[in-house]
Amino acid sequence: MLNVAFELFEAQKLGVKMTGTCKDWVLTNIGISERYERELREMSRILAKHKKFRKLGMTLDELRKIKTAIEFHLKTNPWFSNLWQ
């Protein structure tokens, strides 16, 4: 949902319907920092096609610690990628 909200914000900003920054919008409307919002969107992008990661029961902090390894294996190891889809 954050990815959709970000795209809508950017599209409305281009159409001059929106003022301010995405950082301000996220803080005001969602109540999280821009950094945390970017991290959530990045993890969403990495794991979007790999739905089985949702069943792990890992916290975002735990996933962030191994994000680089997960992304590497998903990109370079078809077996690993297929396992998590």
N, C-alpha and C positions, 0 to 999 in steps of 0.2 A: 504494500500500500504506500510505503514511503517513496518508492520509485515512481509510482503514478502521481503522487502529490507533487514530487519534485518536477516532473515533466509538465504538469499542469501549471505550476508556478512559473516555470520558465516560459511556457507558451503565452501565458497571460501577461508576463512582463514584456515580451516582445510586442504584444498587442497593446501595450501601454494601459492595460486595465489594472495593473498591479504596481504599487510603489513599495519601496523598501527592499530589504535583502531577504534571501532565502533563510539565512541565519536567524533573522528577526522573526520571520514567519514561523519557522520550526519551533523556536523557543516560546512564542506566544500561543500558537495553536496546538502544539503537541506537548510542550513542556520538557523537551530534551535539548541538549546542546547540539550544535551543528556537527561537532566531531563525532558524537555518538550516532547521530543520524547518518552521517557518511559511512561509518563503520557498519551499521545495520544494512544500508543499501549495498555496500560492497559484499558482505556475506550473502545477501540475497542474490546478487548477481552470480557469485561463484557457485552457490548451491541450488539455483533455480531448477535445474533439470535433474537434480539428485534428491528426490523427495524422501528417501529412506533416512537421510540425516536427521529428519524431524523426529524419528523414533528413538534416537539415541538417548534422549533425556539429558543432554549436555547443556550447560549454561553457555551464554554468549561469550563470557570470559574464557571458558575452557576451549571453545571453538576458536576464539581469536588467538590463543596461544599456539595453536597448530594450523592456523590459516594457511601459511605459506606451504607447509607440507601437503595439506589437503589439496590446495590449488595445483601444486606441482603434479601430484599423482592423478588427479582428475584429468589434467591436460595430457599427460605422457603415458598413462597406463590404461588402455581401453578396458581391460578386465576390471580394474578398480572402478572406473567410471560406470561401467555397466552394472556392477554389483550394487551401487548406490542409487541407480535410477529407479 
